[in-house]
């Protein structure tokens, strides 16, 4: 079989030596370490199809992988050494940019940052934006239905796709590369492959939606007494700014303090408050009053007692500093020591009650536990992280991850929420899936899996 | 079986007399006339489940129906008299409005206009809007992935849904009524039921997204020399207005003339041009400069030679008049006589070339044929309709519908377009589906159908 694969993709693109294989069988967080029969790097859709067909003929499972930046081990092979890792980064062409149709056809291996910059070069915007954008591949973003900081306005990755090209489990190619905003000719098959983490097909290319490029921006850092105030502020700012409100991040005062300890040069625009919101407004118009509109909306909110104080960035540098404060929180927490992370969502209206109940339950279970809570409030998505209580051995705390997860996820479920808002399932959260999903939903997923991959050749052991 | 159904929903809600059944076995356009064993009107999700289970036990197929306003016969039973029509209009409760989460949970039978007005009562917007909104049911809108006039900004019906409740083919209920904007816990099952026209499950309720309510609007009627100019105007206005541009309709001068003949009291804001665009801009902000922004954008377009002239509505009455002119085109065409209709989409950038080629081919095939071309240019969606050549017998022209369809749909396919942009497949366009869809795509649809409805109990003979 390896000879057939080498004949397809060239010997240099079939890796089998341990040192060559190593970077592809370990996930980015280094939580999972698998083995692989080989790492195969096809250079075209036809080569992907041939590789998948060859593997199917030999009953060898395939693990698709993009930039290998996933957070749930979804692109890491299992320990058997039987699987092939199918790396898509050589499919890195932008096939077409159609400015009048506002679409871009890209191959799966194009890095997200390259998609963004090619769109900008064409005078348009591809809005998906997330921390790994320099190294993640667009195919992985689509396979995992990536989220990020602009979902409030533009939706998740799923919402940014008009068409897909997919290699099916038997190696045939489905060419669904349509650039249409309306097409009601039968089932919307692309939805099956978006977000299914490579378990139903291998995405090789996509037609992406592009948007008018923002030409005016305004950024504000807002101080709040509590999370209920943040929810009210979000509603009032959405009404005041409409779709110009593109980002609305919630950040606890504890997060700011932690970031300042680890990175003292970061700004602290409004010290001493319990909660903050970071609001971003953008406008496609070159001469837009968006900055004054943001200022008026915040003045109204302070006048109405919704917000305590607000600082509006007076320059792009100040705006960048505010975002840097937000974006340094994960790294600050990492430097601070081991921690337990959750990527949850609940309906926006239920976030204040959820946070109150979770704190009460966790304070009781883990006295002194420290909360690192931030996230995309506009999407109801919280990164709800717990750091080791001062004076406690970190290993002991981390050893209780399962117990902490149970407390958090049970309350999330009671609040009508999700235990994985944007990171997916991979291999990490399959047990949670089994626990929290209704049986009927798991059954439906399995029926879909059997319908599209009856032999279980695509990314087995992931999702469902 | 009828006794069991009567026991479930009450005798008054199982209709079998011809006169009672008649309105439910004929489609809105009166192109299809079926027969039914009975028309059953359950009043709750539990009753729907019970009816579907009973029918499954007796191997009796079920045809779900909402407001019965579909345009492709998707809700009309076949001629066998074996099928049950399952009418969902008694499921008409708004279960919840959550203003902070900007969501609304509605049952399938709520009329679209009622969804809109309940959202407005709560100070928010449900943006789906289409001609049948007074009588269509939201469940039908979701089952057919309805489009309409605000897709440019808000997307199709599919994009407006966060969660679904669905009765499966065996009568079990899947409760997927989640109100989350981010939830990556496995396959996005709701996508299967949205747009599948009742062939995979019966939608009984949904969680809908709500949006900030527009408080400022501006409407303009723009004269254009050609369609290429309309495409350029669309791009420049999207950049100038961003998401404030919520509608952008293309209308031929011939459409305006036809409407004026049939409805002389309609306005004619800029007589004598070959093409027109109707542009609508909305802003959530109460004191928005959107009207002056629209005016500036149009002045720039005229200055750049993109547009020939423009009239901006100076009052809501004038704006309503402009929209009335657009909305009277279908009725004017109907009064004018028999015609052949197409609901197509092609990439926006390819619309000018498509129109040119289609006109050349149809002029040759049907000398003197009259074109009634209008549609949602922002979505690439054209209602491309043909009226009888003057002096020709209408019956003879209509008898050549198949030949006209072939010319139009072949060119649509060559242009990367869709032969059914927003109306769906139903029973009317199944032959076109078989002709224009790649075999692999039809095979995938059938596999999904078998996975979710293995006995073929749900709306057989529709879609695939």
HADDOCK unambig.tbl for C-alpha pairs under 7 A between the chains (distance, minus, plus):
assign (segid A and resid 100 and name CA) (segid B and resid 231 and name CA) 6.97 0.50 0.50
assign (segid A and resid 100 and name CA) (segid B and resid 235 and name CA) 6.43 0.50 0.50
assign (segid A and resid 100 and name CA) (segid B and resid 348 and name CA) 6.41 0.50 0.50
assign (segid A and resid 100 and name CA) (segid B and resid 349 and name CA) 4.99 0.50 0.50
assign (segid A and resid 101 and name CA) (segid B and resid 347 and name CA) 5.80 0.50 0.50
assign (segid A and resid 101 and name CA) (segid B and resid 348 and name CA) 4.84 0.50 0.50
assign (segid A and resid 101 and name CA) (segid B and resid 349 and name CA) 5.09 0.50 0.50
assign (segid A and resid 174 and name CA) (segid B and resid 440 and name CA) 6.67 0.50 0.50
assign (segid A and resid 178 and name CA) (segid B and resid 416 and name CA) 6.58 0.50 0.50
assign (segid A and resid 179 and name CA) (segid B and resid 347 and name CA) 5.92 0.50 0.50
assign (segid A and resid 180 and name CA) (segid B and resid 345 and name CA) 6.94 0.50 0.50
assign (segid A and resid 180 and name CA) (segid B and resid 346 and name CA) 6.43 0.50 0.50
assign (segid A and resid 180 and name CA) (segid B and resid 347 and name CA) 5.72 0.50 0.50
assign (segid A and resid 180 and name CA) (segid B and resid 417 and name CA) 7.00 0.50 0.50
assign (segid A and resid 181 and name CA) (segid B and resid 379 and name CA) 5.34 0.50 0.50
assign (segid A and resid 181 and name CA) (segid B and resid 380 and name CA) 6.96 0.50 0.50
assign (segid A and resid 182 and name CA) (segid B and resid 345 and name CA) 6.63 0.50 0.50
assign (segid A and resid 182 and name CA) (segid B and resid 379 and name CA) 6.42 0.50 0.50
assign (segid A and resid 182 and name CA) (segid B and resid 381 and name CA) 6.83 0.50 0.50
assign (segid A and resid 182 and name CA) (segid B and resid 421 and name CA) 4.91 0.50 0.50
assign (segid A and resid 182 and name CA) (segid B and resid 422 and name CA) 6.17 0.50 0.50
assign (segid A and resid 183 and name CA) (segid B and resid 418 and name CA) 5.75 0.50 0.50
assign (segid A and resid 183 and name CA) (segid B and resid 420 and name CA) 6.15 0.50 0.50
assign (segid A and resid 183 and name CA) (segid B and resid 421 and name CA) 4.29 0.50 0.50
assign (segid A and resid 183 and name CA) (segid B and resid 422 and name CA) 6.32 0.50 0.50
assign (segid A and resid 184 and name CA) (segid B and resid 420 and name CA) 5.59 0.50 0.50
assign (segid A and resid 184 and name CA) (segid B and resid 421 and name CA) 5.26 0.50 0.50
assign (segid A and resid 184 and name CA) (segid B and resid 422 and name CA) 5.42 0.50 0.50
assign (segid A and resid 184 and name CA) (segid B and resid 423 and name CA) 6.68 0.50 0.50
assign (segid A and resid 184 and name CA) (segid B and resid 424 and name CA) 4.79 0.50 0.50
assign (segid A and resid 185 and name CA) (segid B and resid 420 and name CA) 5.76 0.50 0.50
assign (segid A and resid 185 and name CA) (segid B and resid 424 and name CA) 5.82 0.50 0.50
assign (segid A and resid 185 and name CA) (segid B and resid 425 and name CA) 6.06 0.50 0.50
assign (segid A and resid 185 and name CA) (segid B and resid 433 and name CA) 6.90 0.50 0.50
assign (segid A and resid 186 and name CA) (segid B and resid 196 and name CA) 6.54 0.50 0.50
assign (segid A and resid 186 and name CA) (segid B and resid 425 and name CA) 6.70 0.50 0.50
assign (segid A and resid 186 and name CA) (segid B and resid 463 and name CA) 6.06 0.50 0.50
assign (segid A and resid 187 and name CA) (segid B and resid 195 and name CA) 6.61 0.50 0.50
assign (segid A and resid 187 and name CA) (segid B and resid 196 and name CA) 5.57 0.50 0.50
assign (segid A and resid 187 and name CA) (segid B and resid 445 and name CA) 6.43 0.50 0.50
assign (segid A and resid 191 and name CA) (segid B and resid 191 and name CA) 6.40 0.50 0.50
assign (segid A and resid 195 and name CA) (segid B and resid 187 and name CA) 6.62 0.50 0.50
assign (segid A and resid 196 and name CA) (segid B and resid 186 and name CA) 6.54 0.50 0.50
assign (segid A and resid 196 and name CA) (segid B and resid 187 and name CA) 5.59 0.50 0.50
assign (segid A and resid 212 and name CA) (segid B and resid 238 and name CA) 6.33 0.50 0.50
assign (segid A and resid 212 and name CA) (segid B and resid 239 and name CA) 5.08 0.50 0.50
assign (segid A and resid 212 and name CA) (segid B and resid 242 and name CA) 6.17 0.50 0.50
assign (segid A and resid 231 and name CA) (segid B and resid 100 and name CA) 6.98 0.50 0.50
assign (segid A and resid 235 and name CA) (segid B and resid 100 and name CA) 6.44 0.50 0.50
assign (segid A and resid 238 and name CA) (segid B and resid 212 and name CA) 6.34 0.50 0.50
assign (segid A and resid 239 and name CA) (segid B and resid 212 and name CA) 5.09 0.50 0.50
assign (segid A and resid 239 and name CA) (segid B and resid 284 and name CA) 5.57 0.50 0.50
assign (segid A and resid 239 and name CA) (segid B and resid 285 and name CA) 6.38 0.50 0.50
assign (segid A and resid 240 and name CA) (segid B and resid 284 and name CA) 6.17 0.50 0.50
assign (segid A and resid 240 and name CA) (segid B and resid 285 and name CA) 4.74 0.50 0.50
assign (segid A and resid 241 and name CA) (segid B and resid 284 and name CA) 6.44 0.50 0.50
assign (segid A and resid 241 and name CA) (segid B and resid 285 and name CA) 5.99 0.50 0.50
assign (segid A and resid 242 and name CA) (segid B and resid 212 and name CA) 6.19 0.50 0.50
assign (segid A and resid 242 and name CA) (segid B and resid 283 and name CA) 6.66 0.50 0.50
assign (segid A and resid 242 and name CA) (segid B and resid 284 and name CA) 4.94 0.50 0.50
assign (segid A and resid 242 and name CA) (segid B and resid 285 and name CA) 6.81 0.50 0.50
assign (segid A and resid 243 and name CA) (segid B and resid 243 and name CA) 6.40 0.50 0.50
assign (segid A and resid 283 and name CA) (segid B and resid 242 and name CA) 6.66 0.50 0.50
assign (segid A and resid 284 and name CA) (segid B and resid 239 and name CA) 5.57 0.50 0.50
assign (segid A and resid 284 and name CA) (segid B and resid 240 and name CA) 6.16 0.50 0.50
assign (segid A and resid 284 and name CA) (segid B and resid 241 and name CA) 6.44 0.50 0.50
assign (segid A and resid 284 and name CA) (segid B and resid 242 and name CA) 4.95 0.50 0.50
assign (segid A and resid 285 and name CA) (segid B and resid 239 and name CA) 6.40 0.50 0.50
assign (segid A and resid 285 and name CA) (segid B and resid 240 and name CA) 4.74 0.50 0.50
assign (segid A and resid 285 and name CA) (segid B and resid 241 and name CA) 6.00 0.50 0.50
assign (segid A and resid 285 and name CA) (segid B and resid 242 and name CA) 6.83 0.50 0.50
assign (segid A and resid 345 and name CA) (segid B and resid 180 and name CA) 6.94 0.50 0.50
assign (segid A and resid 345 and name CA) (segid B and resid 182 and name CA) 6.63 0.50 0.50
assign (segid A and resid 346 and name CA) (segid B and resid 180 and name CA) 6.44 0.50 0.50
assign (segid A and resid 347 and name CA) (segid B and resid 101 and name CA) 5.81 0.50 0.50
assign (segid A and resid 347 and name CA) (segid B and resid 179 and name CA) 5.91 0.50 0.50
assign (segid A and resid 347 and name CA) (segid B and resid 180 and name CA) 5.69 0.50 0.50
assign (segid A and resid 348 and name CA) (segid B and resid 100 and name CA) 6.42 0.50 0.50
assign (segid A and resid 348 and name CA) (segid B and resid 101 and name CA) 4.86 0.50 0.50
assign (segid A and resid 349 and name CA) (segid B and resid 100 and name CA) 5.00 0.50 0.50
assign (segid A and resid 349 and name CA) (segid B and resid 101 and name CA) 5.10 0.50 0.50
assign (segid A and resid 379 and name CA) (segid B and resid 181 and name CA) 5.35 0.50 0.50
assign (segid A and resid 379 and name CA) (segid B and resid 182 and name CA) 6.42 0.50 0.50
assign (segid A and resid 380 and name CA) (segid B and resid 181 and name CA) 6.97 0.50 0.50
assign (segid A and resid 381 and name CA) (segid B and resid 182 and name CA) 6.83 0.50 0.50
assign (segid A and resid 416 and name CA) (segid B and resid 178 and name CA) 6.60 0.50 0.50
assign (segid A and resid 417 and name CA) (segid B and resid 180 and name CA) 7.00 0.50 0.50
assign (segid A and resid 418 and name CA) (segid B and resid 183 and name CA) 5.74 0.50 0.50
assign (segid A and resid 420 and name CA) (segid B and resid 183 and name CA) 6.16 0.50 0.50
assign (segid A and resid 420 and name CA) (segid B and resid 184 and name CA) 5.60 0.50 0.50
assign (segid A and resid 420 and name CA) (segid B and resid 185 and name CA) 5.77 0.50 0.50
assign (segid A and resid 421 and name CA) (segid B and resid 182 and name CA) 4.91 0.50 0.50
assign (segid A and resid 421 and name CA) (segid B and resid 183 and name CA) 4.28 0.50 0.50
assign (segid A and resid 421 and name CA) (segid B and resid 184 and name CA) 5.26 0.50 0.50
assign (segid A and resid 422 and name CA) (segid B and resid 182 and name CA) 6.17 0.50 0.50
assign (segid A and resid 422 and name CA) (segid B and resid 183 and name CA) 6.32 0.50 0.50
assign (segid A and resid 422 and name CA) (segid B and resid 184 and name CA) 5.43 0.50 0.50
assign (segid A and resid 423 and name CA) (segid B and resid 184 and name CA) 6.69 0.50 0.50
assign (segid A and resid 424 and name CA) (segid B and resid 184 and name CA) 4.80 0.50 0.50
assign (segid A and resid 424 and name CA) (segid B and resid 185 and name CA) 5.84 0.50 0.50
assign (segid A and resid 425 and name CA) (segid B and resid 185 and name CA) 6.06 0.50 0.50
assign (segid A and resid 425 and name CA) (segid B and resid 186 and name CA) 6.70 0.50 0.50
assign (segid A and resid 433 and name CA) (segid B and resid 185 and name CA) 6.90 0.50 0.50
assign (segid A and resid 440 and name CA) (segid B and resid 174 and name CA) 6.69 0.50 0.50
assign (segid A and resid 445 and name CA) (segid B and resid 187 and name CA) 6.43 0.50 0.50
assign (segid A and resid 447 and name CA) (segid B and resid 451 and name CA) 5.64 0.50 0.50
assign (segid A and resid 448 and name CA) (segid B and resid 448 and name CA) 6.76 0.50 0.50
assign (segid A and resid 448 and name CA) (segid B and resid 451 and name CA) 6.38 0.50 0.50
assign (segid A and resid 451 and name CA) (segid B and resid 447 and name CA) 5.64 0.50 0.50
assign (segid A and resid 451 and name CA) (segid B and resid 448 and name CA) 6.38 0.50 0.50
assign (segid A and resid 451 and name CA) (segid B and resid 451 and name CA) 6.13 0.50 0.50
assign (segid A and resid 463 and name CA) (segid B and resid 186 and name CA) 6.05 0.50 0.50
